[in-house]
Amino acid sequence: MIKDIYDEWCAARCCSKDSSSAIKAAQELISMFEHGVRSKDDLRTMVGTIGAHLLKH
């Protein structure tokens, strides 16, 4: 589930999966999952809200 959302995130941003932004997004997804976010839609929404911020760094 996390990999699917991560793949979607990268594709939507034309972002290489080994870029620093993608790695940060993966870390955030894992952290959210570890903290109890289990809904695919919730994870997708949450990582989407941080997406613009990550691509600036």
Summary of the structure (lengths in Angstrom):
residues: 57
radius of gyration: 10.1
end to end distance: 25.6
largest distance: 28.4
contacts: 149
relative contact order: 0.21
helix: 74%
strand: 0%
